[in-house]
């Protein structure tokens, strides 16, 4: 009886492992308009959303303008701070949308070369370098606006932001030594 239970358990485990290693992890994605980008990623790029590109700033005490605006009342932003952060957010969004559209175009061009079977070593290098440069530019855009935003906040507001976002307990508000302009 124990052997039979062990065999059934082993068969169930093997079936589970086989289904987890499905040879079709990309099934359905071949119908995407741009194979390397999901519809959500395209929407995010066209809306100027951060998509986690600024985590190095966000998780190291450099708040981003969008979340600062969401928390404006709880951060006790004064009128001037709120206006400046709103202007930063609008500028960041406009800049990110422009770079995002160029990134979508670069991915589309690379995808088209593969689809039309005209990709070469040279065009592959050129296309991937263009995509990588735009990804870097987009990330730098989002990070730069985190840097600009933190300069407008007091150390206490930065600490409170960390608390509200669940990153810290606020016990060390001067940790990042940001200057307020």
ZAMARGU-4260 file (C-alpha; in steps of 0.2 Angstrom, whole numbers, plus 5000, padded with zeros to 4 digits):
<rodrens>
0) 5000/5000/5000 | 5014/5012/5004 | 5023/5009/4988 | 5007/5012/4978 | 5004/5029/4987
5) 5023/5033/4984 | 5020/5029/4965 | 5004/5040/4964 | 5013/5054/4973 | 5028/5053/4962
10) 5017/5053/4946 | 5007/5068/4952 | 5024/5077/4956 | 5031/5073/4938 | 5014/5079/4930
15) 5015/5095/4940 | 5034/5098/4935 | 5030/5094/4917 | 5015/5107/4916 | 5027/5120/4925
20) 5039/5118/4911 | 5027/5120/4897 | 5035/5123/4880 | 5023/5137/4876 | 5027/5151/4888
25) 5024/5164/4874 | 5009/5156/4866 | 4997/5170/4861 | 5010/5183/4861 | 5014/5181/4843
30) 4998/5191/4839 | 5005/5206/4848 | 5007/5222/4837 | 5024/5224/4844 | 5030/5207/4850
35) 5043/5213/4863 | 5029/5224/4872 | 5013/5219/4880 | 4998/5230/4877 | 5000/5236/4895
40) 5018/5241/4892 | 5013/5251/4877 | 4999/5260/4887 | 5011/5264/4901 | 5024/5271/4889
45) 5011/5281/4880 | 5004/5288/4897 | 5022/5292/4903 | 5020/5280/4918 | 5036/5275/4928
50) 5034/5256/4927 | 5046/5254/4941 | 5060/5262/4931 | 5064/5274/4946 | 5065/5261/4960
55) 5083/5266/4963 | 5077/5283/4968 | 5061/5279/4976 | 5067/5265/4987 | 5082/5276/4993
60) 5072/5291/4999 | 5070/5301/4983 | 5051/5303/4981 | 5044/5305/4964 | 5032/5319/4959
65) 5017/5308/4956 | 5017/5300/4973 | 5021/5316/4982 | 5006/5324/4974 | 4995/5309/4979
70) 5001/5312/4997 | 5002/5331/4996 | 4990/5334/5011 | 4998/5321/5022 | 5015/5328/5018
75) 5009/5345/5022 | 5015/5353/5006 | 5014/5371/5006 | 5006/5380/4990 | 5023/5384/4982
80) 5029/5366/4985 | 5013/5359/4977 | 5014/5370/4962 | 5032/5366/4959 | 5029/5347/4961
85) 5014/5349/4949 | 5025/5357/4936 | 5038/5344/4938 | 5025/5330/4936 | 5018/5338/4920
90) 5036/5340/4913 | 5041/5323/4918 | 5025/5315/4910 | 5028/5325/4894 | 5046/5320/4892
95) 5042/5302/4896 | 5028/5301/4884 | 5040/5308/4870 | 5053/5295/4874 | 5040/5281/4876
100) 5034/5284/4859 | 5051/5284/4852 | 5054/5267/4861 | 5038/5260/4854 | 5044/5265/4837
105) 5061/5257/4839 | 5054/5241/4845 | 5041/5241/4831 | 5055/5244/4818 | 5065/5229/4826
110) 5050/5218/4826 | 5046/5222/4808 | 5063/5218/4802 | 5061/5200/4810 | 5043/5199/4803
115) 5049/5203/4786 | 5064/5192/4787 | 5076/5206/4782 | 5086/5207/4799 | 5105/5207/4797
120) 5119/5207/4810 | 5121/5225/4806 | 5103/5230/4808 | 5101/5219/4823 | 5115/5228/4832
125) 5108/5245/4826 | 5091/5241/4832 | 5095/5234/4849 | 5107/5248/4852 | 5093/5261/4848
130) 5081/5252/4859 | 5093/5251/4874 | 5098/5269/4872 | 5079/5274/4873 | 5077/5263/4888
135) 5091/5271/4897 | 5085/5288/4892 | 5067/5284/4898 | 5074/5278/4915 | 5085/5293/4917
140) 5070/5304/4914 | 5061/5296/4928 | 5076/5296/4940 | 5080/5314/4936 | 5062/5320/4941
145) 5064/5310/4958 | 5080/5320/4961 | 5072/5336/4957 | 5057/5332/4968 | 5067/5328/4983
150) 5076/5344/4982 | 5059/5353/4985 | 5055/5343/5001 | 5061/5345/5019 | 5070/5330/5027
155) 5054/5328/5038 | 5043/5327/5023 | 5055/5314/5015 | 5054/5304/5030 | 5035/5305/5031
160) 5034/5300/5013 | 5044/5285/5017 | 5032/5280/5031 | 5017/5283/5021 | 5024/5272/5007
165) 5028/5259/5019 | 5047/5260/5017 | 5053/5266/5034 | 5047/5270/5051 | 5052/5288/5050
170) 5065/5287/5064 | 5079/5295/5054 | 5072/5310/5044 | 5089/5317/5040 | 5097/5301/5033
175) 5097/5307/5015 | 5103/5325/5019 | 5093/5333/5005 | 5093/5352/5002 | 5077/5361/5000
180) 5077/5375/4987
</rodrens>
